[in-house]
């Protein structure tokens, strides 16, 4: 028998054991000195040695990852005291109160669900049905509506570039989102399901969450309906469970340290679609509103803690 030789990297202990037993089988088989029963026993021994080795190395790797994740969480806690989103919140407050646009008006008469100008706790009850538009709207969609009707901006101009680039100054929509959600910090999440259109929005969002498609045959559930999954060091919350669902919804919008920018819920969904290689999710589309409705209803009873800070 011809054996291949050459330099190789050191193998883990478990695989060294497997290789040794396998070599024993091959040598004995060549000499016809091993019975079939002996070969079977040796083969089982090799598999057991390999499995034990993999368990040891897998456990060490998992412990290392857990330690790293804990360190990242500690880093986030330290940053939270001086969350850079505070600057975006201040910008948003100025924009909310400043008279702008063709109608030279501010947004203090904007009704986002609890009456004109009422912000405290309002974000925690969105998306919801609005009678004046006969539609279910999330916050960002409602904000655009107010900027069009109260200030005279055009919808096309407002949504042309809703998201800033990495390290760039926040767009008006991002800054206003930061300000309004800050006004709901600590509020209990209570996305309504009273109107028929609110119920229909939730049902469509649920179907979308589990819909598989695209070149990878992915769905939202592929990443977010399973326990213990992560991408690199980023844990993927199981959004079908009460605790993770509350935490996820409660902490968006959020400041992304890796991008140096505040990101909204519409951005979060848009980026998820990008990673699934789905067609681009249009800003404030019905599909985006339905998904946010589904996530918000599942987060019922949670406490808003946004703008948060994330990796």
C-alpha contacts under 8 A as a table, 3 or more apart, distances in Angstrom:
res1	aa1	res2	aa2	distance
11	X	15	X	6.11
11	X	16	X	5.99
12	X	15	X	5.43
12	X	16	X	6.25
12	X	53	X	7.19
13	X	16	X	5.05
13	X	17	X	6.36
13	X	53	X	6.15
14	X	17	X	5.26
14	X	18	X	6.40
14	X	49	X	5.52
14	X	50	X	4.60
14	X	51	X	7.19
14	X	52	X	6.47
14	X	53	X	3.70
14	X	54	X	6.55
15	X	18	X	4.88
15	X	19	X	6.05
15	X	49	X	7.49
15	X	50	X	5.41
15	X	53	X	6.85
16	X	19	X	5.11
16	X	20	X	6.22
17	X	20	X	5.16
17	X	21	X	6.37
17	X	46	X	6.95
17	X	49	X	6.13
17	X	50	X	7.03
18	X	21	X	5.31
18	X	22	X	6.08
18	X	46	X	4.59
18	X	47	X	6.84
18	X	49	X	6.06
18	X	50	X	5.71
19	X	22	X	5.05
19	X	23	X	6.06
19	X	46	X	7.75
20	X	23	X	5.17
20	X	24	X	6.33
21	X	24	X	4.96
21	X	25	X	6.36
21	X	42	X	6.62
21	X	43	X	7.54
21	X	45	X	7.67
21	X	46	X	5.80
22	X	25	X	5.07
22	X	26	X	6.33
22	X	42	X	7.84
22	X	43	X	7.27
22	X	46	X	6.91
23	X	26	X	5.13
23	X	27	X	6.14
24	X	27	X	5.25
24	X	28	X	6.10
25	X	28	X	5.24
25	X	29	X	5.98
25	X	34	X	7.93
25	X	39	X	6.38
25	X	42	X	7.07
25	X	43	X	7.88
26	X	29	X	5.11
26	X	30	X	6.25
27	X	30	X	5.30
27	X	31	X	6.60
28	X	31	X	5.20
28	X	32	X	6.02
28	X	33	X	5.51
28	X	34	X	5.57
29	X	32	X	4.88
29	X	33	X	6.57
29	X	34	X	6.16
30	X	33	X	7.98
31	X	34	X	7.92
32	X	35	X	7.81
34	X	38	X	6.02
34	X	39	X	6.58
35	X	38	X	5.17
35	X	39	X	6.36
36	X	39	X	5.08
36	X	40	X	6.26
37	X	40	X	5.11
37	X	41	X	6.24
38	X	41	X	5.11
38	X	42	X	6.10
39	X	42	X	5.07
39	X	43	X	6.03
40	X	43	X	5.06
40	X	44	X	6.22
41	X	44	X	5.23
41	X	45	X	6.20
42	X	45	X	4.99
42	X	46	X	6.23
43	X	46	X	5.07
43	X	47	X	6.39
44	X	47	X	5.16
44	X	48	X	6.19
45	X	48	X	5.08
45	X	49	X	6.17
46	X	49	X	5.20
46	X	50	X	6.22
47	X	50	X	5.11
47	X	51	X	6.08
48	X	51	X	5.09
48	X	52	X	6.16
49	X	52	X	5.25
49	X	53	X	6.20
50	X	53	X	5.11
50	X	54	X	6.15
51	X	54	X	5.08
51	X	55	X	6.17
52	X	55	X	5.07
52	X	56	X	6.30
53	X	56	X	5.23
53	X	57	X	6.30
54	X	57	X	5.21
54	X	58	X	5.75
55	X	58	X	5.00
55	X	59	X	5.93
56	X	59	X	5.28
56	X	60	X	6.36
57	X	60	X	5.15
57	X	61	X	6.15
58	X	61	X	5.06
58	X	62	X	6.10
59	X	62	X	5.11
59	X	63	X	6.16
60	X	63	X	5.15
60	X	64	X	6.20
61	X	64	X	5.07
61	X	65	X	6.25
62	X	65	X	5.08
62	X	66	X	6.12
63	X	66	X	5.09
63	X	67	X	6.19
64	X	67	X	5.21
64	X	68	X	6.31
65	X	68	X	5.06
65	X	69	X	6.17
65	X	233	X	7.34
66	X	69	X	5.10
66	X	70	X	6.18
67	X	70	X	5.15
67	X	71	X	6.29
68	X	71	X	5.07
68	X	72	X	6.29
68	X	233	X	7.82
69	X	72	X	5.02
69	X	73	X	6.19
69	X	233	X	6.60
70	X	73	X	5.07
70	X	74	X	6.23
71	X	74	X	5.07
71	X	75	X	6.23
72	X	75	X	4.93
72	X	76	X	6.26
73	X	76	X	5.04
73	X	77	X	6.28
74	X	77	X	5.08
74	X	78	X	6.33
75	X	78	X	5.17
75	X	79	X	6.33
76	X	79	X	5.07
76	X	80	X	6.09
76	X	309	X	6.71
76	X	310	X	6.95
76	X	311	X	7.71
77	X	80	X	5.16
77	X	81	X	7.31
78	X	81	X	6.17
78	X	82	X	7.87
79	X	82	X	5.46
79	X	83	X	5.75
79	X	309	X	7.57
80	X	83	X	4.80
80	X	308	X	7.42
80	X	309	X	6.47
82	X	86	X	7.78
83	X	86	X	5.96
83	X	255	X	7.65
83	X	308	X	7.69
83	X	309	X	6.66
84	X	87	X	5.90
84	X	88	X	7.42
84	X	255	X	7.10
85	X	88	X	5.01
85	X	89	X	6.17
85	X	178	X	7.39
85	X	254	X	7.57
85	X	255	X	5.76
85	X	261	X	8.00
85	X	262	X	6.35
85	X	307	X	6.56
85	X	308	X	7.91
85	X	309	X	7.91
86	X	89	X	4.96
86	X	90	X	6.30
87	X	90	X	5.17
87	X	91	X	6.35
88	X	91	X	5.01
88	X	92	X	6.12
88	X	170	X	6.83
88	X	174	X	7.91
88	X	175	X	5.20
88	X	178	X	6.41
88	X	179	X	7.43
88	X	262	X	7.46
89	X	92	X	5.00
89	X	93	X	6.21
89	X	175	X	6.02
89	X	176	X	7.28
89	X	178	X	5.01
89	X	179	X	4.35
89	X	182	X	7.27
90	X	93	X	5.16
90	X	94	X	6.41
90	X	179	X	6.92
91	X	94	X	5.26
91	X	95	X	6.34
91	X	175	X	5.98
91	X	176	X	7.65
91	X	179	X	7.83
92	X	95	X	5.03
92	X	96	X	6.07
92	X	172	X	7.15
92	X	174	X	7.86
92	X	175	X	4.24
92	X	176	X	4.15
92	X	177	X	7.21
92	X	178	X	6.51
92	X	179	X	5.00
92	X	180	X	7.90
93	X	96	X	5.07
93	X	97	X	6.37
93	X	175	X	7.96
93	X	176	X	6.83
93	X	179	X	5.57
93	X	180	X	8.00
94	X	97	X	5.42
94	X	98	X	5.90
95	X	98	X	5.16
95	X	106	X	7.78
95	X	172	X	7.46
95	X	175	X	7.98
95	X	176	X	6.87
96	X	106	X	6.10
96	X	107	X	5.20
96	X	108	X	6.75
96	X	176	X	6.65
97	X	106	X	5.29
97	X	107	X	6.21
97	X	108	X	6.34
98	X	105	X	7.37
98	X	106	X	5.15
98	X	107	X	7.74
99	X	104	X	5.01
99	X	105	X	4.24
99	X	106	X	4.22
99	X	107	X	7.88
99	X	151	X	8.00
100	X	103	X	7.05
100	X	104	X	4.51
100	X	105	X	5.36
100	X	106	X	6.18
100	X	151	X	6.38
101	X	104	X	5.11
101	X	105	X	6.78
101	X	151	X	5.02
101	X	152	X	5.74
101	X	153	X	5.92
102	X	151	X	6.24
102	X	152	X	5.14
102	X	153	X	6.71
103	X	150	X	7.11
103	X	151	X	4.92
103	X	152	X	5.37
104	X	151	X	6.20
105	X	150	X	6.50
105	X	151	X	5.18
106	X	109	X	7.57
106	X	150	X	7.47
106	X	151	X	6.75
107	X	110	X	5.26
107	X	117	X	7.57
107	X	146	X	7.10
107	X	147	X	7.20
107	X	150	X	6.97
107	X	151	X	7.59
108	X	116	X	7.07
108	X	117	X	4.74
109	X	116	X	4.71
109	X	117	X	4.86
109	X	150	X	7.86
110	X	115	X	7.97
110	X	116	X	5.07
110	X	117	X	5.43
110	X	143	X	7.92
110	X	146	X	5.74
110	X	150	X	7.59
111	X	114	X	6.56
111	X	115	X	5.01
111	X	116	X	4.00
111	X	117	X	5.91
111	X	118	X	6.97
111	X	146	X	7.86
112	X	115	X	6.88
112	X	116	X	7.24
112	X	117	X	7.90
112	X	118	X	7.53
112	X	119	X	7.48
112	X	122	X	6.53
112	X	123	X	7.70
112	X	139	X	7.09
112	X	142	X	6.56
112	X	143	X	7.69
113	X	122	X	6.20
113	X	125	X	7.62
113	X	126	X	7.75
113	X	128	X	7.46
113	X	130	X	7.37
114	X	118	X	5.85
114	X	119	X	7.51
114	X	122	X	6.09
115	X	118	X	5.53
118	X	122	X	7.18
119	X	122	X	5.29
119	X	123	X	7.39
119	X	180	X	6.47
119	X	183	X	6.08
119	X	184	X	7.16
120	X	123	X	7.86
120	X	183	X	5.20
120	X	184	X	5.24
121	X	124	X	5.59
121	X	125	X	7.22
121	X	183	X	6.74
121	X	184	X	4.29
121	X	185	X	7.53
121	X	187	X	5.26
121	X	188	X	7.63
122	X	125	X	5.51
122	X	126	X	7.08
122	X	184	X	6.50
123	X	126	X	5.46
123	X	139	X	6.75
123	X	180	X	7.03
123	X	181	X	5.77
123	X	184	X	5.97
124	X	184	X	6.45
124	X	187	X	6.28
124	X	188	X	6.37
124	X	189	X	4.61
124	X	190	X	6.12
124	X	191	X	6.86
124	X	304	X	6.70
125	X	128	X	6.89
125	X	189	X	6.11
125	X	190	X	5.01
125	X	191	X	4.46
125	X	192	X	6.63
126	X	137	X	7.38
126	X	138	X	5.46
126	X	139	X	6.27
126	X	190	X	7.86
126	X	191	X	5.48
126	X	192	X	7.66
126	X	293	X	7.59
126	X	296	X	7.56
127	X	136	X	6.37
127	X	137	X	5.18
127	X	138	X	3.97
127	X	139	X	6.56
127	X	191	X	6.31
127	X	192	X	7.76
127	X	289	X	7.10
127	X	292	X	7.07
127	X	293	X	5.64
127	X	296	X	7.59
128	X	136	X	5.06
128	X	137	X	5.72
128	X	138	X	6.75
128	X	191	X	6.73
128	X	192	X	6.14
128	X	193	X	7.97
128	X	198	X	6.35
128	X	293	X	7.99
129	X	134	X	6.98
129	X	135	X	5.48
129	X	136	X	4.06
129	X	137	X	6.39
129	X	195	X	6.89
129	X	197	X	6.93
129	X	198	X	6.13
130	X	133	X	5.77
130	X	134	X	5.70
130	X	135	X	5.69
130	X	136	X	6.12
130	X	137	X	7.14
131	X	134	X	4.66
131	X	135	X	7.00
135	X	197	X	7.14
136	X	197	X	6.65
136	X	198	X	6.24
136	X	201	X	7.38
136	X	289	X	7.55
137	X	140	X	7.97
137	X	141	X	5.73
137	X	142	X	5.84
137	X	289	X	6.38
138	X	141	X	5.46
138	X	142	X	6.20
138	X	284	X	7.84
138	X	289	X	5.79
138	X	292	X	7.30
138	X	293	X	7.72
139	X	142	X	5.07
139	X	143	X	5.99
139	X	177	X	7.75
140	X	143	X	4.95
140	X	144	X	6.31
140	X	173	X	7.39
140	X	177	X	7.06
140	X	266	X	7.53
140	X	284	X	6.86
141	X	144	X	5.28
141	X	145	X	6.35
141	X	284	X	5.26
142	X	145	X	4.94
142	X	146	X	6.28
143	X	146	X	5.14
143	X	147	X	6.23
143	X	173	X	7.87
144	X	147	X	5.08
144	X	148	X	6.16
144	X	155	X	6.70
144	X	158	X	7.05
145	X	148	X	5.19
145	X	149	X	6.11
145	X	155	X	7.73
146	X	149	X	5.17
146	X	150	X	5.46
146	X	151	X	7.32
147	X	150	X	5.51
147	X	151	X	5.06
147	X	152	X	6.50
147	X	153	X	5.97
148	X	151	X	5.73
148	X	152	X	4.78
148	X	153	X	4.68
148	X	154	X	5.69
148	X	155	X	6.33
149	X	152	X	5.75
149	X	153	X	7.73
153	X	157	X	7.27
153	X	158	X	7.17
154	X	157	X	5.42
154	X	158	X	6.40
155	X	158	X	5.15
155	X	159	X	6.25
156	X	159	X	5.59
156	X	160	X	5.95
157	X	160	X	5.31
157	X	161	X	7.98
158	X	161	X	7.08
158	X	162	X	6.89
158	X	173	X	7.97
159	X	162	X	5.11
159	X	283	X	6.92
161	X	164	X	7.44
162	X	171	X	6.48
162	X	172	X	7.95
162	X	173	X	6.26
162	X	174	X	7.38
162	X	283	X	7.74
163	X	170	X	7.55
163	X	171	X	6.25
163	X	173	X	7.85
163	X	174	X	6.98
163	X	263	X	7.69
163	X	267	X	7.08
164	X	168	X	5.86
164	X	169	X	6.67
164	X	170	X	5.62
164	X	171	X	5.72
164	X	261	X	7.41
165	X	168	X	5.32
165	X	261	X	7.69
166	X	259	X	4.65
166	X	260	X	5.87
166	X	261	X	6.12
167	X	259	X	6.00
167	X	260	X	4.65
167	X	261	X	5.84
168	X	260	X	7.60
168	X	261	X	6.93
169	X	261	X	7.50
170	X	173	X	7.94
170	X	174	X	5.73
170	X	175	X	5.88
170	X	261	X	6.83
170	X	262	X	6.85
171	X	174	X	5.17
171	X	175	X	6.19
172	X	175	X	5.14
172	X	176	X	6.02
173	X	176	X	5.24
173	X	177	X	6.05
174	X	177	X	5.10
174	X	178	X	6.23
174	X	262	X	6.80
174	X	263	X	6.90
174	X	264	X	6.48
175	X	178	X	5.10
175	X	179	X	6.37
176	X	179	X	5.16
176	X	180	X	6.23
177	X	180	X	5.34
177	X	181	X	6.05
177	X	253	X	7.50
177	X	264	X	7.09
178	X	181	X	5.45
178	X	182	X	6.11
178	X	253	X	6.78
178	X	262	X	7.77
178	X	306	X	7.97
178	X	307	X	6.25
179	X	182	X	5.25
179	X	183	X	6.63
180	X	183	X	5.22
180	X	184	X	7.02
181	X	184	X	5.19
181	X	185	X	6.69
181	X	253	X	7.55
181	X	306	X	6.27
181	X	307	X	6.84
182	X	185	X	5.23
182	X	306	X	6.03
182	X	307	X	6.29
184	X	187	X	5.31
184	X	304	X	6.52
185	X	303	X	7.54
185	X	304	X	4.98
185	X	305	X	5.18
185	X	306	X	6.06
186	X	303	X	5.25
186	X	304	X	4.93
186	X	305	X	6.08
187	X	303	X	5.49
187	X	304	X	5.42
188	X	300	X	7.72
188	X	301	X	5.65
188	X	302	X	5.62
188	X	303	X	4.62
188	X	304	X	6.39
189	X	250	X	7.69
189	X	296	X	7.42
189	X	299	X	6.67
189	X	300	X	5.23
189	X	301	X	5.29
189	X	302	X	5.25
189	X	303	X	5.92
189	X	304	X	6.63
190	X	296	X	7.71
190	X	297	X	7.16
190	X	300	X	5.34
190	X	301	X	6.52
191	X	293	X	7.29
191	X	296	X	5.81
191	X	297	X	5.38
191	X	300	X	6.86
192	X	195	X	7.95
192	X	198	X	7.07
192	X	297	X	7.47
193	X	196	X	7.75
193	X	198	X	5.30
193	X	199	X	5.43
193	X	297	X	7.93
194	X	198	X	6.64
194	X	199	X	7.10
195	X	198	X	5.20
195	X	199	X	6.53
196	X	199	X	5.20
196	X	200	X	6.20
197	X	200	X	4.95
197	X	201	X	6.03
198	X	201	X	5.09
198	X	202	X	6.38
198	X	293	X	7.94
199	X	202	X	5.20
199	X	203	X	6.31
200	X	203	X	5.07
200	X	204	X	6.21
201	X	204	X	5.26
201	X	205	X	6.11
201	X	289	X	7.61
201	X	290	X	4.84
201	X	293	X	6.54
201	X	294	X	7.57
202	X	205	X	5.02
202	X	206	X	6.13
202	X	290	X	5.92
202	X	291	X	7.38
202	X	293	X	5.45
202	X	294	X	4.76
202	X	297	X	7.58
203	X	206	X	5.12
203	X	207	X	6.39
203	X	290	X	7.95
203	X	294	X	7.41
204	X	207	X	5.17
204	X	208	X	6.24
204	X	290	X	6.09
204	X	291	X	7.65
205	X	208	X	5.02
205	X	209	X	6.12
205	X	287	X	7.23
205	X	289	X	7.99
205	X	290	X	4.40
205	X	291	X	4.22
205	X	292	X	7.38
205	X	293	X	6.72
205	X	294	X	5.14
206	X	209	X	5.07
206	X	210	X	6.67
206	X	291	X	7.08
206	X	294	X	5.85
207	X	210	X	5.47
207	X	211	X	6.03
208	X	211	X	4.94
208	X	219	X	7.93
208	X	220	X	7.80
208	X	291	X	7.00
209	X	219	X	6.40
209	X	220	X	4.99
209	X	221	X	5.97
209	X	291	X	7.04
210	X	219	X	5.64
210	X	220	X	6.19
210	X	221	X	5.43
211	X	218	X	7.93
211	X	219	X	5.38
211	X	220	X	7.51
212	X	217	X	5.34
212	X	218	X	5.00
212	X	219	X	4.42
212	X	220	X	7.99
213	X	216	X	7.06
213	X	217	X	4.40
213	X	218	X	5.55
213	X	219	X	6.59
213	X	278	X	7.50
214	X	217	X	5.21
214	X	218	X	6.52
214	X	276	X	6.93
214	X	277	X	6.06
214	X	278	X	5.41
215	X	218	X	7.88
215	X	277	X	6.77
216	X	276	X	7.00
216	X	277	X	7.51
218	X	221	X	7.93
218	X	222	X	5.91
218	X	276	X	6.09
219	X	222	X	5.17
219	X	223	X	7.58
219	X	276	X	7.43
220	X	223	X	6.02
220	X	224	X	6.02
220	X	225	X	7.82
220	X	272	X	7.87
221	X	224	X	4.68
221	X	225	X	4.62
221	X	226	X	7.54
222	X	225	X	6.34
222	X	226	X	7.41
223	X	226	X	6.69
223	X	229	X	7.11
223	X	236	X	6.41
223	X	238	X	7.74
224	X	236	X	6.13
224	X	237	X	5.72
224	X	238	X	4.57
224	X	239	X	5.44
224	X	240	X	7.41
225	X	237	X	7.77
225	X	238	X	4.70
225	X	239	X	5.90
225	X	240	X	5.64
226	X	229	X	6.66
226	X	237	X	7.89
226	X	238	X	5.41
227	X	237	X	7.27
227	X	238	X	5.73
228	X	235	X	7.45
228	X	236	X	7.40
228	X	237	X	7.97
229	X	235	X	6.17
229	X	236	X	5.47
229	X	237	X	7.66
230	X	233	X	6.42
230	X	234	X	5.29
230	X	235	X	4.18
230	X	236	X	4.97
231	X	234	X	5.13
231	X	235	X	6.51
231	X	236	X	7.17
237	X	244	X	5.53
237	X	245	X	7.41
237	X	248	X	7.37
238	X	241	X	5.88
238	X	244	X	5.91
238	X	245	X	6.98
239	X	242	X	7.36
239	X	244	X	5.73
239	X	245	X	4.46
239	X	248	X	7.67
239	X	295	X	7.60
239	X	298	X	7.82
240	X	244	X	7.88
240	X	245	X	6.56
240	X	298	X	7.44
241	X	244	X	5.94
241	X	245	X	5.91
242	X	245	X	5.21
242	X	246	X	6.12
242	X	298	X	6.88
242	X	299	X	6.61
243	X	246	X	5.35
243	X	247	X	6.30
244	X	247	X	5.06
244	X	248	X	5.99
245	X	248	X	5.30
245	X	249	X	6.27
245	X	295	X	7.07
245	X	298	X	6.18
245	X	299	X	5.09
246	X	249	X	5.52
246	X	250	X	5.94
246	X	298	X	7.22
246	X	299	X	4.06
246	X	300	X	6.87
246	X	301	X	7.36
246	X	302	X	4.83
246	X	303	X	7.47
247	X	250	X	5.20
247	X	251	X	6.28
247	X	299	X	7.65
247	X	302	X	7.04
248	X	251	X	5.58
248	X	252	X	7.01
249	X	252	X	5.88
249	X	295	X	6.71
249	X	296	X	6.35
249	X	299	X	6.33
249	X	304	X	7.85
250	X	299	X	7.79
250	X	302	X	6.71
250	X	303	X	6.14
250	X	304	X	4.35
250	X	305	X	5.37
250	X	306	X	6.39
251	X	254	X	6.31
251	X	304	X	6.69
251	X	305	X	5.30
251	X	306	X	4.84
251	X	307	X	6.37
251	X	308	X	5.22
251	X	309	X	7.99
252	X	263	X	7.70
252	X	264	X	6.29
252	X	265	X	5.79
252	X	306	X	5.82
252	X	307	X	6.25
252	X	308	X	6.65
253	X	262	X	7.05
253	X	263	X	5.55
253	X	264	X	4.27
253	X	265	X	5.61
253	X	306	X	6.02
253	X	307	X	5.18
253	X	308	X	6.80
254	X	262	X	5.61
254	X	263	X	5.42
254	X	264	X	6.64
254	X	306	X	6.43
254	X	307	X	4.65
254	X	308	X	4.48
254	X	309	X	5.27
254	X	310	X	6.50
255	X	260	X	7.21
255	X	261	X	5.64
255	X	262	X	4.09
255	X	263	X	5.98
255	X	307	X	6.70
255	X	308	X	6.15
255	X	309	X	4.71
255	X	310	X	6.06
256	X	259	X	5.44
256	X	260	X	5.86
256	X	261	X	5.61
256	X	262	X	6.04
256	X	263	X	6.77
256	X	309	X	6.15
256	X	310	X	5.02
256	X	311	X	5.60
257	X	260	X	5.00
257	X	261	X	7.04
257	X	309	X	7.19
257	X	310	X	6.22
257	X	311	X	5.20
258	X	311	X	5.78
263	X	267	X	6.01
263	X	268	X	7.00
264	X	267	X	5.14
264	X	268	X	6.31
265	X	268	X	4.88
265	X	269	X	6.39
265	X	292	X	7.83
266	X	269	X	5.38
266	X	270	X	6.19
266	X	283	X	6.67
266	X	284	X	7.11
266	X	288	X	7.00
267	X	270	X	4.94
267	X	271	X	6.08
268	X	271	X	5.27
268	X	272	X	6.31
269	X	272	X	5.01
269	X	273	X	6.30
269	X	281	X	7.57
269	X	288	X	7.14
270	X	273	X	5.25
270	X	274	X	6.34
270	X	280	X	6.75
270	X	281	X	5.38
270	X	282	X	7.70
270	X	283	X	7.88
271	X	274	X	4.91
271	X	275	X	6.25
272	X	275	X	5.16
272	X	276	X	6.30
273	X	276	X	5.08
273	X	277	X	6.19
273	X	278	X	5.17
273	X	279	X	7.05
273	X	280	X	6.48
273	X	281	X	6.58
274	X	277	X	4.97
274	X	278	X	5.98
274	X	279	X	7.42
274	X	280	X	6.57
275	X	278	X	7.62
281	X	285	X	7.46
281	X	287	X	7.76
281	X	288	X	7.04
282	X	285	X	5.38
282	X	288	X	7.53
283	X	288	X	7.32
284	X	288	X	6.02
284	X	289	X	6.48
285	X	288	X	5.28
285	X	289	X	6.39
286	X	289	X	5.10
286	X	290	X	6.10
287	X	290	X	5.16
287	X	291	X	6.31
288	X	291	X	5.26
288	X	292	X	6.28
289	X	292	X	5.16
289	X	293	X	6.11
290	X	293	X	4.99
290	X	294	X	6.27
291	X	294	X	5.10
291	X	295	X	6.29
292	X	295	X	5.07
292	X	296	X	5.92
293	X	296	X	5.04
293	X	297	X	6.07
294	X	297	X	5.41
294	X	298	X	6.33
295	X	298	X	5.25
295	X	299	X	6.33
296	X	299	X	5.03
296	X	300	X	6.65
297	X	300	X	5.38
299	X	302	X	5.76
305	X	308	X	6.28
